[in-house]
Amino acid sequence: MRLKRIIKYVFLLILLGFIGFLYGFSNHRNEQKMIKKIEVQFDSEEPYFLTQLMVDKLLIQNNKSIQKQAKSVIDLYKLEEKVLDNPYIEKASLFITMEGTLNTFIKQRKPIARILTSNSSYYVDSHAVKVPISENYSARVPLITGVENKNDLKDVMLLLSKIIDDSFLNKEIIGIHLEPTKEYMMTVRSGNYRIELGKLTEIDNKIKKLKAFYSKVFLDSTISRYKTINIKYHNQVVGVK
């Protein structure tokens, strides 16, 4: 009885050792496989800033493309960090399949406005992260002028968030200018008039007044007669024709 139990344990140990050997052998062979292919997938069908070829050029290790390098030498963590260093990329995820394909999922930064200062021009995304101007893609976003420092940018981001959240204003507002007095002037898509917003106080109320004014002048088609629409005063809209 005792002998049978010993044989059973010995057999179990041999079986476990054999399984461990097969796993180690299989893992070793897998690690020695080469990266055969690189596949890049973007989270949006929009072209934006990057192409697959541009992402391929980011996937460099040991000063050469990771394609045809052994899987065992690929440091996915460092490679992912390198991809994320690109100013156009918000998120990235990399993994290698058993067949030797490096899959790369990319989320590009989506610009919500273009900032034009006295000495530079750049986009910003919804997190107020600066995104360089690209030769590959020109975003149709509002042009912001008069912003010269971080505090100005922080304030204009608040105004932009209100505009983006409103489906009508998101299509209507094409430009925002910050005056030296810290008052805002907006240009629109529907005509040559300007909207004087004033300072960033009672923004929700000002937007409500503007939309109420719009509902009337768009209905009777008199919007083209105006040069300025002033909504900065309390409880009134002043239209200058």
C-alpha positions in Angstrom: 0.0 0.0 0.0 2.8 2.3 1.0 4.8 1.3 -2.2 1.8 2.2 -4.4 1.6 5.6 -2.7 5.3 6.2 -3.3 5.0 5.2 -6.9 2.0 7.5 -7.3 3.9 10.4 -5.9 7.0 9.7 -8.0 4.8 9.5 -11.1 3.2 12.8 -10.2 6.6 14.4 -9.8 7.8 13.1 -13.1 4.6 14.3 -14.8 4.9 17.8 -13.3 8.6 17.9 -14.3 7.7 16.9 -17.8 5.0 19.5 -18.0 7.5 22.1 -16.7 10.0 21.0 -19.3 7.5 21.4 -22.1 6.4 24.8 -20.9 10.0 26.0 -20.6 10.9 24.6 -24.0 7.8 26.2 -25.6 8.4 29.5 -23.9 12.1 29.5 -25.0 11.1 28.8 -28.6 8.4 31.5 -28.4 10.9 34.1 -27.0 13.3 33.3 -29.9 10.7 34.0 -32.5 11.2 37.2 -34.6 8.8 40.1 -34.9 7.4 39.3 -38.3 4.8 42.1 -38.7 3.7 45.4 -37.2 0.1 46.3 -37.2 -1.1 49.8 -36.2 -4.7 50.5 -35.3 -6.1 54.0 -34.6 -9.1 54.6 -32.4 -10.7 56.8 -35.0 -11.0 56.7 -38.8 -10.2 60.4 -39.0 -6.7 61.0 -40.5 -5.6 63.5 -37.8 -1.8 63.9 -37.4 -0.3 60.4 -37.7 -0.2 57.7 -40.3 0.8 54.0 -39.9 4.2 54.7 -41.5 4.9 57.5 -39.0 4.0 55.2 -36.1 6.2 52.5 -37.5 9.2 54.9 -37.4 8.5 55.4 -33.6 8.9 51.6 -33.0 12.6 51.7 -32.7 14.8 49.7 -30.3 18.6 49.4 -30.4 18.6 52.1 -33.1 16.7 49.9 -35.5 13.2 48.8 -36.3 11.9 46.1 -34.0 10.7 44.1 -37.1 13.0 41.0 -37.4 14.2 41.4 -33.9 13.7 38.5 -31.4 10.7 38.8 -29.1 12.9 38.2 -26.1 14.8 41.4 -26.6 11.7 43.6 -27.0 11.0 45.8 -24.0 7.3 46.6 -24.5 7.2 49.0 -21.5 10.0 51.2 -22.8 8.7 51.0 -26.3 5.3 52.2 -25.2 6.9 55.0 -23.3 8.7 56.1 -26.4 5.6 56.1 -28.5 3.8 58.2 -25.8 6.6 60.8 -26.0 5.1 61.8 -29.4 3.1 65.0 -28.8 0.3 63.8 -31.1 -0.4 60.6 -29.1 -2.7 60.6 -26.0 -2.7 56.8 -25.3 -0.9 53.8 -26.7 -1.1 50.1 -26.0 1.3 47.5 -27.4 1.4 43.7 -27.3 3.0 40.8 -29.2 1.0 37.8 -30.5 2.2 34.2 -30.5 2.6 34.5 -34.2 5.1 37.4 -33.9 2.9 40.4 -34.7 3.3 43.6 -32.8 -0.1 45.1 -32.4 -0.1 48.8 -31.6 -3.3 50.7 -30.6 -3.1 54.5 -30.9 -5.4 57.2 -29.6 -4.4 60.5 -31.1 -4.9 63.8 -29.3 -8.0 65.6 -30.7 -7.5 69.4 -31.0 -10.4 71.6 -29.9 -8.8 75.0 -30.7 -5.8 76.6 -32.3 -3.9 79.2 -30.3 -2.2 82.0 -32.1 0.2 84.1 -29.9 2.6 86.8 -30.7 5.4 84.3 -31.3 3.9 80.8 -31.7 1.0 78.8 -32.9 -0.3 75.5 -31.6 -3.4 73.4 -31.0 -4.8 72.4 -27.6 -6.8 69.4 -26.7 -9.6 69.1 -24.1 -7.0 68.6 -21.4 -5.3 71.9 -22.3 -2.2 69.9 -23.6 -0.3 71.7 -26.4 -0.3 69.9 -29.7 2.1 71.1 -32.4 0.9 72.3 -35.8 1.2 69.5 -38.4 1.8 69.6 -42.1 -0.3 66.4 -42.4 -3.5 67.6 -41.0 -5.3 70.9 -40.4 -8.0 70.8 -37.8 -11.2 72.8 -38.3 -11.3 74.3 -34.9 -11.9 77.9 -33.5 -8.9 80.2 -33.7 -7.9 81.8 -30.4 -6.0 85.0 -30.2 -4.8 87.3 -27.4 -3.8 84.4 -25.1 -0.3 85.0 -23.9 0.1 82.9 -20.6 -1.1 79.9 -18.7 -3.7 81.8 -16.8 -5.2 83.2 -20.1 -5.2 79.6 -21.5 -6.9 78.3 -18.4 -9.7 80.9 -18.7 -10.2 80.3 -22.4 -10.5 76.6 -21.8 -13.4 77.2 -19.6 -15.1 79.2 -22.3 -14.3 76.6 -24.9 -15.8 73.8 -22.8 -19.1 75.8 -22.7 -19.0 76.2 -26.5 -18.2 72.6 -27.2 -21.0 71.3 -24.9 -23.5 73.3 -26.9 -24.3 71.7 -30.3 -25.3 75.0 -31.9 -22.4 77.2 -30.6 -19.9 74.4 -31.4 -20.8 74.9 -35.1 -21.3 78.7 -34.9 -18.2 80.0 -33.1 -15.1 80.1 -35.3 -12.9 82.5 -33.4 -12.3 83.9 -29.9 -10.2 87.0 -29.1 -9.1 88.0 -25.6 -8.8 91.7 -25.2 -6.1 93.3 -22.9 -9.0 94.2 -20.6 -9.6 90.4 -20.2 -12.9 90.7 -22.1 -13.8 88.2 -24.9 -14.9 88.9 -28.4 -16.2 86.0 -30.6 -16.5 85.7 -34.4 -19.1 83.5 -36.0 -19.8 81.3 -39.0 -23.2 82.8 -39.9 -22.1 86.4 -40.7 -19.6 89.2 -40.4 -20.8 90.4 -37.0 -19.0 89.9 -33.7 -20.3 88.8 -30.3 -19.0 90.9 -27.3 -19.1 88.4 -24.4 -17.2 90.6 -21.9 -15.5 89.0 -19.0 -16.0 85.4 -17.9 -18.8 86.0 -15.5 -22.3 84.6 -15.7 -21.3 82.6 -18.7 -24.3 80.3 -18.7 -26.7 83.2 -18.4 -24.9 85.0 -21.3 -25.1 82.0 -23.5 -28.8 81.6 -22.7 -29.4 85.3 -23.7 -27.5 84.8 -26.9 -29.4 81.8 -28.0 -32.7 83.5 -27.2 -31.6 86.4 -29.3 -30.5 84.1 -32.1 -33.9 82.3 -32.1 -35.6 85.6 -33.0 -33.1 87.1 -35.5 -32.6 83.8 -37.4 -36.4 83.3 -37.6 -37.0 86.7 -39.2 -33.6 86.6 -41.2 -32.4 89.9 -39.8 -29.1 88.6 -38.4 -27.1 89.9 -41.5 -28.0 93.5 -40.5 -25.9 93.4 -37.3 -22.3 94.4 -36.8 -22.0 93.6 -33.1 -24.1 91.7 -30.6 -23.3 92.7 -27.1 -24.3 90.2 -24.3 -22.0 91.3 -21.5 -24.5 93.5 -19.7 -26.9 92.0 -17.1 -30.3 90.8 -18.4 -30.0 92.5 -21.9 -28.7 92.0 -25.4 -27.6 95.0 -27.3 -27.5 94.6 -31.1 -25.7 97.2 -33.2 -26.7 97.3 -36.9 
